Amino acid sequence: MSTPTLYYFDGRARGEVSRLLLAYSGKKYTDLRNPFPLQDEVRAKTPFGQLPYYVDDKIDLAQSVAIEYYLADQLQLAGSSTIETAQILQYSLLPGDLYAPYFQAYLGNDEAALKTFSSETAPKVFKKLEALLVKAGGEHLVNNKLSWADISIFNLLDFFHQQPGNLVDVLQPFHVLLAFHKKIGSIPQLAEYIKVRPTTIF
Ligand SMILES: N[C@@H](CCC(=O)N[C@@H](CS)C(=O)NCC(=O)O)C(=O)O
């Protein structure tokens, strides 16, 4: 059996939830951090010419959320019914709604847009998210058990902790989300991975 490989760039972005799931699994895998721009020979291997790209003995797969689903399902973290899986997906897809406006503003060096993001866009989402987490019991987002949803939202909250420009301040009013971030981040396999992961811009 060959070692699974996750191809991505040397950043967290669209690869990090998969890395966290792989860390949680405790299985050995190759965390292949490609240089940017993507080399033609790697691009040619992937289904759509982009990363992340995941390969093991059974599958080769593109699209970050599909890879996350595949990994989470093997860990029984992707739900045990259609309803649970759909509820988990609701949270796994949410971070993209914040990353898109953030990166547009950040990469475009648009101070006004960054301000709107921090003072309006993100707090609006976090208010709703915190209310949903409280309604679910405060510990886990779906059905009182650890799931891919928790790991995905942990990574979103962690992103706010890692980004420059005091982005973490946006989270200060959300005590339940902050406690959730701390608790999920202290799951031993995740804490161990986070301690040694390379520091990257995003
Ligand atoms: N919807 C895809 C988007 C993949 C994507 O945009 N990948 C970017 C990096 S985040 C990429 O490979 N960029 C390099 C390129 O297109 O040459 C996913 O979620 O995996």
The ligand as an ORCA input file, in Angstrom:
! r2SCAN-3c Opt
* xyz 0 1
  N     -12.681     24.927     -6.257
  C     -11.310     24.481     -6.181
  C     -10.416     25.679     -6.427
  C      -8.965     25.248     -6.592
  C      -8.058     26.441     -6.728
  O      -8.474     27.593     -7.010
  N      -6.779     26.185     -6.532
  C      -5.768     27.220     -6.624
  C      -5.022     27.353     -5.289
  S      -6.063     27.733     -3.959
  C      -4.710     26.825     -7.648
  O      -4.439     25.657     -7.876
  N      -4.073     27.845     -8.243
  C      -2.962     27.656     -9.132
  C      -3.334     27.652    -10.559
  O      -4.539     27.685    -10.884
  O      -2.413     27.645    -11.347
  C     -11.070     23.829     -4.809
  O     -11.763     24.175     -3.839
  O     -10.206     22.958     -4.714
*
